[in-house]
Amino acid sequence: MTAAVATPAQAGIASVAPEGNTQLFDGHDTRYLSLGYAELLRDVTIDETWGITFLAGVVERRSLAPREQAFMSVLVAMERGMQALLVRLLKKHGIAWDEAAIAAEADIVGRRLADRFGFLPWREFIQTAIADPAPPYLSKYGRARELAPPADHEILDLLVEHEQALLDVAALELALMTDTALAPVWRCLEKAQTLLWCEHIAELAGTTGEPADADAASAVTVLAGSPGAGSAATQEADHD
């Protein structure tokens, strides 16, 4: 049975006009506080979908130094892992998720955001596009965690942790602690990888009563590289 979920307009959240949206997050907009768990879970999953296209769009558009390229690629991988876990929750609860339509909108919005923020000087980009939006997202994701049933806490805890990781990464990067800047993100990647593997293996074993999920399998593949190996590669790029 599919859970009824309000459209963004019904929920009091203005639908995104792809041609006009260039805001990462309005920190004064607290309308998400009026949403129930199903609506908010869907909303934060859309946030993560936009995050993927935004960060990937920056990588595509910007001429990055090797270390910056590695840095952004790790952030994209973390967003992909987080989004895959959230989509799994939506499907578990029978919450409507039109993947093709949302992906198409996210592509437009994410690329528009990348056009706006992606060409800022590196340190300004880290501050404006990574650090500044994190606190309001932390509040929003914390609200989702408060409303979540106990069975969803592990993933929602990671959602909050991964946003805190972005804030921590930005602080380390701005402090020029480049050798350790990505450590918080690698920890989240390891946790996401573990959760995706556990769910995928459980499905293959037939213990969940659900068919194996191609998205989860794909995300597991994306995250299958050893964090230790990736971290070493990033650190090597730090010294180029």
C-alpha positions in Angstrom: 0.0 0.0 0.0 1.4 3.4 -1.0 1.5 6.0 1.6 -0.2 9.3 0.7 2.3 12.1 0.4 1.4 15.7 -0.1 2.8 17.5 -3.1 5.3 20.2 -2.3 2.6 22.8 -2.8 0.1 20.9 -0.6 2.8 20.6 2.1 3.3 24.4 2.1 6.6 24.1 0.3 6.8 26.0 -3.0 7.6 23.8 -5.9 11.0 24.5 -7.3 11.0 26.5 -10.5 14.1 25.1 -12.2 14.6 28.3 -14.2 14.7 30.4 -11.1 16.0 28.4 -8.2 19.6 29.3 -7.2 19.3 28.9 -3.5 21.1 26.1 -1.6 18.9 26.4 1.4 16.8 29.2 3.0 17.8 29.0 6.6 14.8 31.0 7.7 12.3 28.7 6.0 11.0 26.4 8.7 8.0 25.1 6.9 9.5 21.6 7.1 8.5 21.6 10.8 4.9 21.2 9.7 5.5 18.0 7.7 4.9 14.5 8.9 7.5 11.9 8.7 6.6 10.5 5.3 6.6 14.0 3.7 9.8 15.0 5.4 11.6 11.8 4.5 10.7 12.4 0.9 11.8 16.0 1.1 15.2 15.2 2.5 15.7 12.5 -0.1 15.1 15.2 -2.7 17.7 17.4 -0.9 20.3 14.7 -1.3 19.4 14.1 -4.9 19.9 17.8 -5.6 23.2 17.6 -3.7 24.5 14.9 -6.0 23.8 16.9 -9.2 25.1 20.1 -7.6 28.4 18.7 -6.6 28.8 16.6 -9.7 28.0 19.6 -11.8 30.8 21.6 -10.1 33.2 18.8 -10.9 32.1 18.8 -14.6 32.2 22.6 -15.0 35.2 23.6 -13.0 38.9 23.2 -13.8 40.0 21.6 -10.6 43.5 20.9 -9.3 44.1 17.1 -8.7 43.5 17.4 -5.0 40.3 19.5 -5.4 39.1 16.9 -7.9 39.7 14.1 -5.4 38.1 16.1 -2.6 34.9 16.8 -4.6 34.7 13.2 -5.9 34.6 11.9 -2.3 31.8 14.3 -1.4 29.8 13.2 -4.4 30.3 9.5 -3.4 29.0 10.3 0.1 25.9 12.0 -1.2 25.2 9.1 -3.5 25.5 6.6 -0.7 23.2 8.7 1.6 20.6 9.2 -1.1 20.6 5.4 -1.9 19.9 4.7 1.8 17.1 7.2 1.9 15.4 5.9 -1.2 15.5 2.5 0.4 13.5 3.9 3.4 11.0 5.5 1.0 10.4 2.1 -0.7 10.2 0.3 2.6 7.4 2.6 3.8 5.6 2.7 0.4 6.2 6.4 0.0 5.7 7.7 -3.6 9.0 8.3 -5.4 9.0 9.2 -9.1 12.7 8.7 -9.6 12.8 9.7 -13.3 10.8 13.0 -12.7 12.8 13.9 -9.6 16.1 13.1 -11.2 15.2 15.3 -14.2 14.3 18.2 -11.9 17.4 17.6 -9.8 19.5 17.7 -12.9 18.2 21.2 -13.8 18.3 22.6 -10.3 21.7 21.0 -9.4 23.3 22.3 -12.6 21.9 25.8 -12.1 23.3 25.8 -8.6 26.6 24.6 -10.0 26.6 27.5 -12.5 26.1 29.9 -9.7 28.5 28.6 -7.1 30.9 26.4 -8.9 33.2 29.0 -10.3 33.9 30.8 -7.0 37.5 30.7 -5.8 38.1 27.5 -3.9 38.1 28.8 -0.4 35.1 30.9 -1.1 33.3 28.0 -2.6 34.0 25.8 0.5 32.6 28.5 2.8 29.6 29.5 0.7 28.5 26.2 -0.9 29.6 23.7 1.8 29.9 25.4 5.2 27.2 28.0 5.1 24.2 25.8 4.1 25.1 23.0 6.6 23.5 24.3 9.8 20.0 24.7 8.5 20.2 21.3 6.8 21.3 19.9 10.2 18.2 21.3 11.8 16.0 19.9 9.1 17.6 16.4 9.1 17.5 16.4 12.9 13.8 17.0 12.7 13.5 14.0 10.4 15.4 11.9 12.9 13.0 13.0 15.7 10.0 11.8 13.7 11.5 8.6 12.5 10.4 5.2 13.9 13.1 3.3 15.8 13.8 1.0 12.8 14.9 4.0 10.7 17.1 5.6 13.3 20.4 4.1 12.1 20.0 5.7 8.6 18.6 9.0 9.9 21.5 9.2 12.4 23.9 8.8 9.5 21.9 11.5 7.6 22.6 13.9 10.4 26.2 12.8 10.8 26.9 13.2 7.1 25.7 16.8 7.2 27.9 17.5 10.2 30.7 15.9 8.3 30.3 18.4 5.6 30.5 21.2 8.1 33.6 19.6 9.7 35.3 19.0 6.4 34.8 22.7 5.4 36.3 23.9 8.7 39.3 21.7 8.3 39.8 22.7 4.7 39.5 26.4 5.5 42.0 25.9 8.3 44.4 24.4 5.7 44.4 21.0 7.5 44.3 19.4 4.1 45.9 16.1 5.1 43.0 15.3 7.4 40.2 17.4 5.9 38.2 14.4 4.4 38.4 12.1 7.5 34.8 12.9 8.7 33.5 12.1 5.2 35.4 8.8 5.0 33.8 7.7 8.2 30.4 8.4 6.8 31.3 6.6 3.6 32.4 3.5 5.6 29.1 3.5 7.5 27.0 3.9 4.3 28.9 1.2 2.6 28.3 -1.2 5.5 24.6 -0.4 5.6 24.1 -0.9 1.9 26.1 -4.1 1.8 24.1 -5.5 4.8 20.7 -4.7 3.2 21.8 -6.0 -0.2 23.1 -9.2 1.2 20.0 -9.7 3.3 17.9 -9.3 0.2 20.0 -11.8 -1.8 19.5 -14.2 1.1 15.8 -13.7 1.0 15.5 -12.5 4.6 13.7 -9.2 3.9 10.9 -10.5 1.8 11.7 -7.9 -0.8 13.3 -8.3 -4.3 16.9 -7.3 -4.6 17.2 -3.5 -5.3 19.2 -2.4 -8.3 19.8 1.0 -6.9 21.2 -0.4 -3.7 23.5 -2.7 -5.6 24.6 0.1 -7.8 25.4 2.3 -4.8 27.3 -0.5 -3.2 29.4 -0.7 -6.3 30.1 3.0 -6.3 31.2 2.8 -2.6 33.0 -0.5 -2.9 36.5 1.1 -3.1 38.3 0.9 0.2 38.1 4.2 2.1 41.6 3.6 3.2 42.8 3.4 -0.3 40.8 6.4 -1.4 42.0 8.4 1.5 45.6 7.5 0.6 45.0 8.6 -2.9 43.5 11.9 -1.8 46.4 12.5 0.6 48.8 11.8 -2.2 47.0 14.4 -4.3 47.4 16.8 -1.3 51.1 16.8 -1.8 51.1 17.3 -5.6 
